[in-house]
């Protein structure tokens, strides 16, 4: 039974308005701890949600609002179903995006060699004199980290204000950050255990490298961009002095095509397909590189493409990831030429002929573009450039946040095994993907495609500053060289540690950096290495066993589809390795919000709308309504005109509620509903409740909203008009009409049905439009609607109404309105007679509510004529 508290006229505003509702109810929710999680609830009652911690490095856009609203709809629904919702929010504040924002905002760069300045005052660039606005000031690592912490705090406060404005029902007491003490402790503990189990390892290997940010990059962070380039055809020469030279069996000049002639000094072999008859006689022989005269072998490999270029390619260390594969599988040497700064190394690689070393000296110290131009000139001078370059456009790999193409350099990095080099682990992770529930289901294929395409393990170290440091030191030998094979590790009871300032057990601070002493690992963890542990961070892993047992694995993981390969996959990897389980039971994937040209909205593309402006113009409920229209997993175009539709709905909820509640004090008691039309309404509403509940249980929030909204407009447009006279029985109508002979029982039935229907509909809309529904609820109910029970339909299931009756009456009413409109009559105009033809069953339904139909249509007499072969038709 529903609460029977009814409003007085003083509780219902004379002119209800949407303006100011957000501030009013945000304050109330905070004051009353409406969304506070109760950790004492039993495990079976808890519903736990893992949401992506947004990067705290600038403004959010409307796409973020849509995605997070989808999750909040589920959270509110589950809370009304009686679940205790564990729904923390976090900020991803470490990593490169934050560093770049600090660099741009303050005009600084980090130089770890500088000493800490406790009196440093950093002035934002836009507050500097114009003459020095674009200058960068070098500061110490510690000073740089302090600026990162200062700026992220400002960003996080702005983010929290926005998320509150959006109405997210998170428990703000559960707020976390990925650079906070808990996140550092969890990240370092997880890493040490990965290391102890052999899942984390360090290796000196070819590494994708961003020369702008001076850091290694993982496979998941790559971005292919079309760039102009050219094919250069160059001539290699058979090695006349080679023992295996067979001058009569193959040409003395071998032509290859390359887009990177500047890498010729790094060439270590030529390669062709084993079945390519043109080059089979050459396999095992050697050739000399143009300009540099280095001796390199001609080898066979299945990845060589006979159809590409001349069918034979040069292997350089390293031009691309295929070079890495060839180098590894063919056991080739390394001739490194590009440094971490993107410039050619000062010293030439081994193996160059004397004239090659002279040529290399002209390239040393230059950028890649400069070197390419000079290399082409050297090839022309030597006569080894065949023809002119052939211009092309081709995909080039970039770091997703970078501005220059990636290079591949050899460096020492930390890795976590992720199936990229272990077929058994790969299959286990694919099985985890099949075990996981997906909404929508087809997103599983993106996960599987990513896992099947992995070419290496997960590189988790970054050569940056603002991040979780690796809890590792290395002993130095008598010569001062680090022993990487014997890392010094802290006990877990010491975590979190900062090796740059903390000292390993058994050493003194004054032994840092001196022979016989120690050095700290200089790197920090990739931000995904921390974000992949959000379940462990928020669920109390190793800190709160009771909370951990109740919330892990989590019920729901929500994110957009572009980070399936990173956040989702990486989190599955960490949970599989650490707990032999999935981190959550279901992943709900949202699509992008795109502009009218179907391009993803974002800061980088410059087409993102500022969410706070949209929220202020249309109101939060209108924006959330539009967000709910974006179906799971599908991209949705952004059009502000649609927000007006959402605002119209919110306004209609206010006005319709004011009308219903203004009728009087009838209780929302189903036993008072006696009239056929009223019972038909509630029978139809019971169907709506079932359909909406089933849709939300399946995470189909869009279909649930559409179902509720269709009923609401029918309720307002048809049912309210049909029962107005009966509901007003004994009262003066605002439009001066009488009550059409309605009796008190009929009036009570109408009022009870109206209040019951209003209560149910408000609760159906509450997860989507939390502010307007809370406002109306407060006019006549105690407590928050967001802690009220979700409607079940069982409250009025016993009424045994006929939902088809409502449809039949609405059809006739629509026809009457159409007839008046065609005759240019007012809707209040009287009609002396209306004839209805149709099947007897339909006519019986119409007869049962004929009095309401006559009142609503201003009809004197309704003639009903059976016609088995005709659908319901109306002659007015």
C-alpha positions in Angstrom: 0.0 0.0 0.0 1.3 3.5 -0.9 1.6 6.3 1.7 -1.7 8.0 2.2 -0.3 11.5 3.2 -2.0 14.0 0.9 -1.0 17.6 0.2 -2.7 20.8 1.2 -3.1 23.6 -1.3 -0.3 25.5 0.5 2.2 22.7 -0.3 1.6 22.9 -4.1 3.1 26.0 -5.7 0.7 28.1 -7.6 3.1 28.4 -10.5 5.6 25.6 -10.3 8.9 26.2 -12.1 12.0 24.2 -13.0 14.2 27.1 -12.2 16.3 26.7 -9.1 15.4 23.0 -8.5 19.0 21.8 -8.9 20.4 24.0 -6.1 17.4 23.3 -3.9 17.7 19.5 -4.1 21.4 19.2 -4.2 21.6 20.9 -0.9 18.8 18.7 0.5 20.5 15.5 -0.7 23.8 16.5 0.9 22.2 17.5 4.2 20.2 14.3 4.4 22.9 11.9 3.1 20.4 10.6 0.6 23.0 8.7 -1.4 25.3 7.6 1.5 26.4 4.0 1.2 25.7 1.8 4.2 28.7 -0.6 4.6 26.8 -2.6 7.2 24.3 -3.8 4.7 24.4 -7.5 3.9 26.3 -8.6 0.8 23.2 -9.8 -1.0 21.7 -6.3 -0.7 24.7 -4.4 -2.2 25.0 -3.4 -5.8 28.5 -2.1 -6.6 29.5 0.0 -9.5 32.9 0.8 -11.0 33.0 4.0 -13.0 35.9 5.5 -15.0 37.8 8.1 -13.0 37.8 11.1 -15.5 41.2 12.6 -16.3 41.5 15.8 -14.2 43.3 17.8 -16.8 40.8 20.3 -18.2 37.2 20.7 -19.1 34.7 17.9 -19.5 32.3 17.9 -22.5 28.8 16.8 -23.2 29.9 13.3 -24.1 31.1 12.7 -20.6 27.8 13.9 -19.2 25.9 11.5 -21.3 28.1 8.5 -20.4 28.1 9.1 -16.7 24.3 9.8 -16.7 23.8 6.3 -18.2 25.5 4.8 -15.2 23.7 7.0 -12.7 20.3 5.9 -14.2 21.3 2.3 -13.3 22.4 3.3 -9.8 19.2 5.1 -9.1 17.1 2.3 -10.4 19.0 -0.3 -8.3 18.7 1.9 -5.2 14.9 2.1 -5.6 14.9 -1.7 -6.1 16.0 -1.9 -2.5 19.7 -2.4 -3.1 22.4 -0.5 -1.1 24.4 1.1 -4.0 28.2 1.3 -3.7 28.9 4.0 -6.2 32.2 5.9 -5.6 33.7 8.5 -7.8 37.4 9.0 -8.5 39.7 11.4 -10.4 42.5 10.1 -12.6 44.9 12.9 -11.8 48.3 11.3 -12.5 50.1 10.8 -15.8 50.9 12.7 -19.0 47.7 14.7 -19.5 48.1 16.3 -16.1 51.8 17.1 -16.7 51.0 18.6 -20.1 48.3 20.8 -18.6 50.7 22.0 -15.9 53.3 22.7 -18.5 50.9 24.7 -20.6 49.2 26.4 -17.7 52.3 27.6 -15.8 54.8 27.6 -18.7 57.2 25.3 -16.9 59.1 22.1 -17.7 60.5 19.5 -15.3 64.3 19.2 -14.9 65.1 16.4 -12.4 68.7 17.6 -12.1 67.6 20.9 -10.5 67.3 21.3 -6.7 64.0 21.9 -5.0 63.0 25.5 -4.5 60.8 25.8 -1.4 60.0 29.5 -2.3 59.0 28.9 -5.9 56.0 31.0 -7.0 54.6 29.9 -10.4 52.6 32.5 -12.3 50.1 31.2 -14.8 51.1 32.0 -18.4 48.1 34.1 -19.1 49.0 36.4 -16.2 52.6 37.0 -17.4 53.8 40.0 -19.4 53.3 39.3 -23.1 57.0 39.4 -23.8 57.7 36.3 -21.6 54.3 34.6 -21.9 55.6 31.8 -24.1 58.9 31.1 -22.2 59.3 27.9 -20.3 60.9 27.9 -16.9 62.8 24.8 -15.8 61.9 23.6 -12.3 62.8 20.7 -10.1 60.9 17.4 -10.1 59.5 18.1 -6.6 58.4 21.6 -7.5 56.8 20.2 -10.7 54.9 17.6 -8.7 53.6 20.2 -6.3 52.3 22.3 -9.2 50.6 19.2 -10.6 48.9 18.6 -7.2 47.8 22.2 -7.0 46.3 22.3 -10.5 44.6 18.9 -10.2 43.0 20.0 -7.0 41.4 23.0 -8.8 40.3 20.8 -11.7 38.8 18.2 -9.3 36.8 20.7 -7.5 35.4 22.0 -10.8 34.6 18.4 -11.8 32.8 17.7 -8.6 30.7 20.8 -9.0 29.8 19.7 -12.5 29.0 16.1 -11.5 26.8 17.4 -8.7 25.0 19.6 -11.2 24.4 16.6 -13.4 22.8 15.0 -10.4 25.1 11.9 -10.1 23.9 10.0 -7.0 27.4 9.0 -6.0 28.5 8.9 -2.3 31.0 11.8 -2.3 32.5 10.5 1.0 33.9 7.6 -1.1 35.9 10.0 -3.4 39.4 8.7 -4.4 42.2 9.9 -6.7 44.7 7.8 -8.6 47.6 9.7 -7.1 46.3 9.5 -3.5 48.0 7.5 -0.8 45.5 4.6 -1.1 46.0 4.4 -4.9 49.8 4.5 -4.5 49.7 1.8 -1.9 47.4 -0.5 -3.9 49.4 0.1 -7.1 52.7 -0.7 -5.5 51.4 -3.7 -3.7 49.9 -5.2 -6.8 53.1 -4.6 -8.7 55.3 -6.3 -6.1 53.0 -9.3 -6.1 53.0 -9.3 -9.9 56.8 -9.3 -9.7 56.9 -12.1 -7.1 54.7 -14.3 -9.2 56.8 -13.7 -12.3 54.0 -11.7 -14.1 56.0 -8.4 -14.0 59.5 -8.2 -15.5 62.0 -5.8 -16.7 63.7 -6.0 -20.1 66.0 -4.0 -22.4 64.1 -4.1 -25.7 62.8 -2.1 -28.6 60.3 0.3 -27.3 57.7 2.6 -28.9 58.9 6.0 -27.9 57.3 9.5 -28.0 60.1 12.0 -28.6 58.1 15.0 -27.6 57.2 13.7 -24.1 60.3 11.6 -23.8 58.5 8.5 -22.7 57.7 4.9 -23.7 54.3 4.2 -25.0 52.2 1.0 -24.9 50.4 -0.7 -27.8 47.0 0.4 -26.4 48.0 4.0 -26.7 48.7 4.1 -30.4 46.9 6.2 -32.9 47.2 5.7 -36.7 47.1 9.1 -38.6 47.3 9.6 -42.3 50.3 11.6 -43.2 52.0 12.6 -46.5 55.2 10.8 -47.4 57.1 9.3 -50.3 58.6 6.1 -51.6 62.3 6.3 -52.4 63.8 3.6 -54.5 67.5 3.0 -53.6 70.1 0.6 -54.8 71.9 -2.0 -52.7 75.0 -3.6 -54.2 76.1 -7.2 -54.1 79.0 -7.7 -51.8 81.9 -8.5 -54.2 84.1 -9.6 -51.4 81.7 -12.0 -49.8 82.7 -15.7 -49.6 79.2 -16.7 -50.7 78.9 -14.2 -53.6 77.6 -16.0 -56.7 77.9 -13.3 -59.4 76.3 -15.4 -62.1 73.1 -16.3 -60.1 71.6 -12.9 -59.3 71.8 -9.2 -60.2 74.7 -7.1 -58.9 72.2 -4.3 -57.9 69.1 -4.9 -55.7 66.6 -2.1 -55.6 64.3 -1.6 -52.6 61.6 1.0 -51.9 61.4 2.7 -48.5 59.6 5.6 -46.9 62.4 6.2 -44.5 65.7 6.5 -46.3 67.2 8.2 -43.2 67.3 4.8 -41.5 69.8 3.4 -44.1 72.6 3.6 -41.5 70.5 1.4 -39.2 69.9 -1.3 -41.8 70.8 -4.8 -40.7 69.4 -7.0 -43.4 67.3 -7.3 -46.5 64.3 -9.6 -46.5 62.0 -11.2 -49.1 59.3 -13.9 -48.9 60.6 -17.5 -48.9 58.6 -18.3 -52.0 59.6 -15.3 -54.1 61.6 -16.8 -57.0 63.2 -13.5 -57.8 65.2 -13.5 -54.6 65.5 -17.2 -53.7 69.0 -17.4 -55.2 70.1 -14.5 -53.0 69.1 -15.9 -49.7 72.2 -16.3 -47.6 74.3 -13.9 -49.6 75.3 -10.4 -48.4 74.9 -6.9 -49.9 76.3 -3.5 -49.1 74.1 -0.6 -48.0 74.1 2.5 -50.2 76.2 5.5 -49.0 77.3 3.7 -45.8 78.8 0.5 -47.2 77.7 -1.8 -44.3 77.5 -5.5 -45.1 74.0 -6.9 -44.5 72.6 -10.4 -45.2 69.7 -11.2 -47.6 67.2 -13.3 -45.7 63.8 -14.9 -46.1 60.7 -14.3 -43.9 57.0 -15.0 -44.3 56.0 -11.4 -43.4 57.7 -10.0 -46.5 55.1 -9.0 -49.1 56.1 -9.9 -52.7 53.5 -7.4 -54.0 54.8 -4.4 -52.1 57.3 -2.2 -53.8 60.0 -4.4 -55.4 59.2 -7.4 -53.2 62.3 -7.0 -51.0 62.6 -4.7 -48.0 65.3 -3.5 -45.7 65.2 -4.3 -42.0 66.3 -1.3 -39.9 66.6 -1.1 -36.1 64.0 0.2 -35.9 61.6 1.7 -38.3 58.4 0.0 -37.3 57.0 -2.9 -35.4 57.5 -5.3 -38.3 61.2 -4.5 -38.1 61.1 -5.5 -34.4 59.5 -8.8 -35.4 62.0 -9.5 -38.1 64.9 -8.5 -35.8 63.7 -10.8 -33.0 62.8 -13.8 -35.2 65.9 -13.6 -37.4 68.2 -12.9 -34.5 69.7 -9.8 -36.0 72.1 -7.2 -34.4 71.1 -3.7 -33.4 72.4 -0.6 -35.2 70.8 2.2 -33.2 70.8 5.7 -34.8 67.9 7.6 -33.2 68.1 8.9 -29.6 65.4 9.4 -27.1 65.2 13.1 -28.1 64.4 12.2 -31.7 67.8 13.3 -33.0 70.4 11.1 -34.6 73.0 9.8 -32.2 76.5 11.4 -32.2 78.4 8.2 -32.7 77.9 6.0 -35.8 76.7 2.5 -35.4 79.1 -0.4 -35.9 79.7 -1.9 -39.2 79.8 1.2 -41.4 82.5 1.5 -44.0 85.0 4.4 -43.6 83.2 6.5 -46.1 79.9 5.6 -44.4 81.2 6.9 -41.1 82.1 10.2 -42.8 78.6 10.4 -44.3 77.1 9.6 -40.9 78.9 12.6 -39.4 76.7 14.9 -41.5 73.6 13.4 -40.0 74.6 13.2 -36.3 72.7 15.5 -34.0 70.0 16.4 -36.6 66.2 15.8 -36.3 64.6 13.0 -38.3 63.2 15.4 -40.9 66.5 17.2 -41.3 68.3 13.9 -41.6 65.8 12.6 -44.2 66.4 15.7 -46.4 70.2 15.3 -46.2 70.0 11.5 -46.8 68.2 12.0 -50.0 70.9 14.5 -51.1 73.6 11.9 -50.3 71.8 9.2 -52.3 71.6 11.5 -55.3 75.2 12.4 -55.0 76.2 8.7 -54.9 73.9 7.8 -57.8 72.1 5.3 -55.6 68.7 7.1 -55.7 66.7 5.5 -58.5 64.4 8.0 -60.2 62.4 10.6 -58.2 60.5 10.0 -55.0 56.9 8.9 -55.4 54.6 10.9 -53.2 52.0 9.0 -51.1 49.8 9.3 -48.0 50.0 6.5 -45.5 49.1 5.7 -41.9 51.8 6.7 -39.4 51.8 5.6 -35.7 51.5 8.3 -33.1 51.1 8.3 -29.4 47.4 9.2 -28.9 48.4 12.4 -27.1 51.5 13.1 -29.1 52.3 15.5 -32.0 55.2 13.8 -33.7 55.4 10.2 -35.1 56.6 7.6 -32.7 60.1 6.2 -33.0 61.4 2.8 -31.7 64.3 3.0 -29.4 66.0 0.4 -27.2 65.4 1.0 -23.5 64.9 -0.7 -20.2 61.2 -0.9 -19.3 58.8 -2.7 -17.0 56.2 -5.1 -18.4 53.2 -7.1 -17.2 52.3 -10.3 -19.0 49.0 -9.9 -20.8 48.9 -12.7 -23.3 50.8 -10.9 -26.0 53.6 -13.4 -25.8 51.9 -16.2 -23.9 49.3 -18.2 -25.9 47.9 -19.9 -22.8 47.4 -16.6 -21.0 45.8 -15.1 -24.1 43.3 -18.0 -24.2 42.5 -17.5 -20.5 41.8 -13.8 -21.0 39.6 -14.6 -24.0 37.7 -17.0 -21.8 37.3 -14.2 -19.2 35.8 -12.0 -22.0 33.2 -14.7 -22.7 32.5 -15.1 -19.0 31.8 -11.4 -18.7 28.3 -10.0 -19.3 28.3 -7.3 -22.0 25.8 -4.5 -22.7 25.5 -4.4 -25.6 26.6 -8.0 -26.3 28.4 -7.1 -29.6 31.1 -5.1 -27.7 32.6 -8.5 -26.7 33.9 -8.7 -30.2 35.9 -5.6 -29.7 37.5 -7.1 -26.7 38.3 -10.4 -28.4 39.7 -8.6 -31.5 42.1 -6.6 -29.2 43.3 -9.6 -27.3 43.8 -11.7 -30.4 45.8 -8.8 -32.0 48.3 -8.3 -29.2 51.9 -8.4 -30.3 53.7 -7.9 -27.0 53.2 -7.7 -23.2 51.9 -4.6 -21.5 54.6 -1.9 -21.1 53.7 -0.2 -17.8 56.7 2.1 -17.2 56.8 5.8 -18.2 59.7 8.2 -18.2 57.6 10.9 -16.6 57.3 12.5 -13.2 53.7 12.8 -11.9 52.7 9.2 -11.3 53.0 6.3 -9.0 56.7 5.5 -8.7 57.9 1.9 -9.0 58.8 0.7 -5.4 62.3 -0.4 -6.6 65.9 0.5 -5.9 69.1 -1.0 -7.4 72.4 -1.7 -5.7 75.4 0.0 -7.2 78.6 -2.0 -7.6 82.1 -0.7 -6.8 82.2 1.1 -10.2 78.9 2.8 -9.5 76.9 0.7 -12.1 73.4 -0.5 -11.1 72.7 -4.3 -10.8 69.3 -4.6 -12.4 69.2 -8.3 -11.8 69.1 -7.8 -8.0 66.4 -5.1 -7.3 65.9 -3.9 -3.8 62.2 -4.1 -2.8 60.3 -2.7 0.3 58.1 -4.8 2.5 54.4 -4.2 1.9 54.1 -2.7 5.4 56.2 0.3 4.2 53.9 1.1 1.2 53.5 3.6 -0.3 57.1 4.5 -0.8 58.8 7.1 -3.0 62.2 5.7 -4.0 63.4 9.1 -5.0 63.3 10.2 -1.3 62.9 7.0 0.7 65.8 4.7 1.4 65.8 0.9 0.9 66.2 -1.3 4.0 69.9 -1.8 5.0 71.1 1.5 3.4 71.6 5.0 4.5 70.5 8.2 2.8 74.1 9.3 2.1 74.6 6.1 0.1 72.3 7.3 -2.7 74.1 7.5 -6.0 77.5 6.5 -4.8 79.5 3.3 -5.6 78.5 0.5 -3.2 75.2 2.4 -2.5 72.0 2.4 -4.4 69.9 4.3 -6.9 66.1 4.6 -7.2 64.2 3.3 -10.3 63.6 6.7 -12.1 60.3 5.7 -13.8 56.6 5.9 -12.8 53.8 3.6 -13.7 51.6 4.1 -16.6 48.3 5.7 -15.5 46.4 2.7 -16.7 48.5 0.6 -14.3 46.8 2.4 -11.5 43.3 2.8 -13.2 43.3 -0.9 -13.9 43.2 -1.4 -10.1 40.1 0.8 -9.4 38.2 -2.2 -7.9 41.0 -2.9 -5.5 41.3 0.8 -4.6 37.6 1.4 -3.9 36.6 -2.1 -2.6 39.1 -2.1 0.3 41.5 -4.8 -1.0 43.8 -5.8 1.9 42.5 -2.8 3.9 38.9 -3.6 4.6 38.2 -7.3 4.3 34.5 -6.9 5.1 33.9 -4.3 2.4 36.0 -6.4 0.0 34.0 -9.5 0.6 30.7 -7.6 0.0 31.7 -5.6 -3.1 34.2 -7.7 -5.1 33.7 -8.8 -7.8 31.7 -5.7 -8.5 28.3 -5.9 -10.2 28.7 -3.3 -12.9 31.6 -1.7 -14.8 30.6 1.3 -17.0 32.7 3.0 -19.6 32.8 4.1 -23.3 33.9 1.8 -26.0 37.1 3.5 -26.9 38.8 2.3 -23.8 37.9 -1.4 -24.0 41.5 -2.0 -25.1 42.9 -0.1 -22.1 40.9 0.3 -19.0 38.6 -2.7 -19.4 41.1 -5.2 -20.7 43.9 -4.1 -18.3 41.5 -4.4 -15.3 40.6 -7.9 -16.4 44.3 -8.8 -16.7 45.1 -7.5 -13.2 42.1 -9.2 -11.6 42.8 -12.5 -13.5 46.4 -12.5 -12.3 45.7 -11.4 -8.7 42.4 -13.0 -7.9 41.7 -15.6 -10.6 38.4 -13.9 -11.3 36.7 -11.2 -13.3 36.8 -7.8 -11.5 33.0 -7.3 -12.2 30.1 -9.3 -13.5 28.9 -7.0 -16.3 30.4 -4.2 -18.5 28.0 -1.6 -19.8 29.5 0.2 -22.8 28.3 3.6 -23.9 28.8 5.2 -27.3 30.2 8.5 -28.3 28.3 11.7 -28.5 29.1 13.0 -32.0 28.5 16.3 -33.8 26.1 16.6 -36.7 28.8 15.4 -39.1 29.1 12.2 -37.0 32.5 13.2 -35.7 33.3 12.3 -32.1 33.0 15.3 -29.8 36.0 16.2 -27.8 38.5 18.9 -26.7 41.1 17.9 -29.2 38.6 18.1 -32.2 37.3 21.5 -31.0 33.7 20.5 -31.5 32.7 19.9 -27.9 29.9 21.8 -26.2 30.6 23.0 -22.6 28.3 21.0 -20.4 27.7 23.6 -17.8 26.3 26.0 -20.4 23.9 23.4 -21.7 22.8 22.5 -18.2 22.1 26.1 -17.4 20.2 26.7 -20.6 17.9 23.7 -20.5 18.1 22.3 -17.0 19.7 19.1 -15.8 16.6 17.0 -16.1 16.4 17.9 -19.8 20.0 17.1 -20.5 19.7 13.8 -18.6 16.6 13.0 -20.6 18.5 13.5 -23.8 21.4 11.4 -22.5 19.1 8.5 -21.8 18.0 8.6 -25.5 21.5 7.4 -26.5 21.3 3.7 -26.5 24.0 1.5 -25.0 27.0 1.1 -27.2 25.7 3.3 -30.0 27.0 6.8 -31.0 24.5 9.6 -30.7 24.4 13.0 -32.5 24.2 16.0 -30.3 21.6 18.6 -31.1 20.7 21.2 -28.5 17.2 21.5 -30.0 16.4 18.0 -28.5 17.1 19.5 -25.0 14.0 21.6 -25.5 11.9 18.4 -25.8 13.3 17.2 -22.5 12.6 20.5 -20.8 9.0 20.4 -22.2 8.6 16.9 -20.6 9.9 18.2 -17.2 7.5 21.2 -17.3 4.6 18.9 -18.2 5.4 16.7 -15.2 5.2 19.8 -13.0 1.9 21.0 -14.4 0.2 17.6 -14.6 1.2 16.8 -11.1 -0.1 20.2 -9.9 -3.4 19.4 -11.5 -3.7 15.9 -10.1 -2.7 16.8 -6.6 -4.9 19.9 -6.7 -8.0 17.8 -7.1 -8.3 17.0 -3.4 -7.4 14.5 -0.8 -8.4 11.2 -2.3 -6.0 8.4 -1.2 -3.9 6.6 -3.7 -5.7 3.4 -2.6 -6.3 0.8 -5.3 -9.5 -0.4 -3.5 -11.1 3.0 -4.2 -10.7 2.5 -8.0 -14.1 1.2 -9.2 -14.7 2.7 -12.7 -13.9 0.7 -15.8 -11.8 3.5 -17.4 -9.8 4.0 -14.2 -9.1 0.3 -13.9 -8.1 0.2 -17.6 -5.6 3.0 -17.0 -4.0 1.1 -14.1 -4.0 -2.2 -16.1 -2.1 -0.4 -18.9 0.2 1.2 -16.3 1.0 -2.2 -14.8 2.1 -3.3 -18.3 4.3 -0.2 -18.5 5.9 -1.0 -15.2 6.7 -4.5 -16.2 8.2 -3.5 -19.5 10.3 -0.7 -18.0 11.5 -2.9 -15.2 12.5 -5.7 -17.6 14.3 -3.1 -19.8 16.3 -1.6 -16.9 17.1 -5.0 -15.5 18.7 -5.6 -18.9 20.5 -2.2 -18.7 18.3 -0.9 -21.6 17.6 2.4 -20.0 16.5 3.9 -23.3 13.6 1.5 -23.9 12.5 1.9 -20.3 12.3 5.7 -20.7 10.5 5.4 -24.0 7.9 3.1 -22.5 7.2 5.4 -19.5 7.2 8.5 -21.6 4.7 7.2 -24.2 2.3 6.3 -21.4 2.8 9.7 -19.7 1.8 11.6 -22.8 -1.2 9.4 -23.3 -2.1 9.9 -19.7 -1.9 13.7 -20.1 -3.5 14.1 -23.5 -6.3 11.5 -23.2 -6.9 10.2 -19.7 -6.8 13.5 -17.9 -9.2 15.0 -20.4 -11.5 11.9 -20.1 -11.8 12.0 -16.3 -11.7 15.7 -15.7 -15.4 16.1 -15.2 -15.7 13.1 -13.0 -12.7 14.1 -10.9 -14.1 17.6 -10.5 -17.5 16.2 -9.3 -18.8 18.6 -6.6 -16.2 21.2 -7.5 -16.4 24.2 -9.8 -14.5 23.5 -13.1 -12.0 26.1 -14.1 -13.5 26.1 -17.6 -17.1 26.5 -16.3 -18.3 23.1 -17.4 -20.4 20.9 -15.2 -19.5 17.5 -13.9 -21.6 15.6 -16.4 -23.6 13.9 -13.7 -20.5 12.2 -12.2 -21.2 10.7 -8.8 -19.1 10.8 -5.7 -18.0 7.2 -6.1 -16.9 8.0 -9.7 -15.1 11.1 -8.5 -13.3 9.2 -5.8 -12.3 6.4 -8.3 -10.9 9.0 -10.7 -8.9 10.8 -8.0 -7.5 7.5 -6.5 -6.5 6.3 -10.0 -4.9 9.7 -10.8 -2.8 9.9 -7.6 -1.8 6.2 -7.9 -0.8 6.7 -11.5 1.1 9.9 -10.6 3.0 8.1 -7.8 4.0 5.3 -10.2 5.0 7.5 -13.0 7.1 9.8 -10.8 9.0 6.8 -9.7 9.5 5.6 -13.3 10.9 8.9 -14.2 13.0 9.4 -11.1 16.2 7.7 -12.3 16.2 9.9 -15.4 14.9 13.3 -14.1 15.8 13.3 -10.5 15.2 17.0 -9.7 11.6 17.5 -11.0 10.5 14.2 -9.6 11.9 15.0 -6.2 10.2 18.4 -6.3 6.8 16.9 -7.0 7.3 14.1 -4.5 8.0 16.6 -1.8 4.5 18.2 -2.4 2.8 15.1 -1.0 5.1 12.4 0.2 7.6 12.1 3.1 11.3 11.5 2.4 13.1 11.3 -0.9 11.6 9.7 -4.0 15.1 8.3 -4.6 14.8 6.2 -1.5 11.2 5.2 -2.3 10.5 1.7 -3.7 10.5 1.0 -7.4 6.9 0.4 -8.6 6.0 -3.2 -9.1 2.5 -3.1 -10.6 1.4 -5.6 -7.9 -0.1 -2.6 -6.0 -3.1 -2.6 -8.4 -2.8 -6.0 -10.2 -5.9 -7.3 -8.5 -8.1 -4.7 -10.2 -8.4 -6.8 -13.3 -8.8 -3.8 -15.6 -8.9 -4.0 -19.4 -6.0 -2.0 -21.0 -7.7 -2.3 -24.4 -10.6 -0.2 -23.1 -8.3 2.8 -22.6 -7.0 2.4 -26.2 -10.5 2.1 -27.6 -11.8 5.3 -25.8 -8.6 7.2 -26.8 -9.1 6.2 -30.4 -12.7 7.6 -30.5 -11.6 10.8 -28.6 -8.8 11.4 -31.2 -11.3 11.0 -34.0 -13.7 13.4 -32.4 -10.9 16.0 -32.0 -9.9 15.4 -35.7 -13.5 16.0 -36.8 -13.7 19.3 -34.9 -10.4 20.4 -36.2 -11.4 19.6 -39.8 -14.5 21.8 -39.3 -12.4 24.5 -37.7 -14.4 24.1 -34.4 -13.1 24.7 -30.9 -12.3 21.6 -28.9 -15.0 22.8 -26.5 -17.7 22.9 -29.2 -20.7 20.7 -28.5 -21.5 17.9 -30.9 -25.2 16.7 -30.8 -24.5 13.1 -32.0 -21.5 10.9 -32.8 -21.8 7.5 -34.5 -19.2 4.8 -33.8 -18.9 1.6 -35.9 -16.8 -1.4 -35.1 -16.5 -4.9 -33.7 -18.9 -5.7 -30.8 -16.0 -6.2 -28.4 -14.7 -2.7 -29.1 -18.1 -1.2 -28.8 -18.6 -2.9 -25.4 -15.4 -1.3 -24.2 -16.6 2.1 -25.5 -20.0 1.7 -23.9 -18.4 1.0 -20.5 -16.8 4.5 -20.5 -19.3 6.3 -22.6 -20.1 8.9 -20.0 -16.4 9.9 -19.7 -16.2 10.1 -23.5 -19.3 12.3 -23.8 -17.9 14.7 -21.2 -14.5 14.9 -22.7 -15.7 15.3 -26.3 -18.7 17.5 -25.5 -21.0 15.0 -27.1 -24.7 14.8 -26.7 -25.4 11.2 -27.9 -23.1 8.4 -28.9 -24.6 5.8 -31.3 -22.8 2.5 -31.3 -23.3 0.3 -34.5 -21.8 -3.2 -34.7 -19.8 -3.9 -37.8 -17.6 -7.0 -37.7 -15.7 -6.1 -40.9 -14.8 -2.6 -39.9 -12.3 -1.2 -37.5 -13.6 1.5 -35.2 -14.7 4.5 -37.3 -16.4 7.7 -36.1 -18.9 9.9 -37.8 -19.3 13.2 -35.9 
